[in-house]
Amino acid sequence: MRLILYDEQIAGYLLTLNSIDFIDILTIAITPKFQQQGLGRELLDDLLQHLNQDKVRSIMLEVRVSNISAIHFYQKYGFELIDTREKYYSNLEDAKILRLLI
C-alpha cells in the first residue's frame, strides 16, 4: 500500500496485490478535493519505479467501462485492453481488464 498524506489527511492511496510475476492494482483512489493535481500519476510512477523488474512481468487492473478518464489515464502509461468482465461491479456494470507488460 502506498499513501499520500497532506496535513495528516489521506489525499490518495494505491493498493496492490503482488503475485509471483505480476502485480494486480486493486485500487487507486484520490480524495475528491485533491483530484486533478497529479497524485494518481505520483502513485503509479512510484509503483513503476519500485518494481522488481527481474520478477514482475506485468501489471493488471480492472476499471469500470464508464470510467473513461481512468481508461485514458492508464492507456497513457501503455496499459492495453485485454478483456472485459461482464457484470463485474455490484451495479452489474462491466469492467475492462487492462494490462501493462514490463
CORSULMO-V581683 format. One record per helix or strand. SS is the DSSP state (H for helix, E for strand). FROM is the first residue (numbers start at 1). TO is the last residue. If there is no record, write none. Layout:
ss-><SS,SS>
from-><FROM,FROM>
to-><TO,TO>
This chain:
ss-><E,E,E,H,H,E,H,E,E>
from-><2,9,22,32,39,58,68,80,95>
to-><6,18,30,34,49,64,76,85,101>
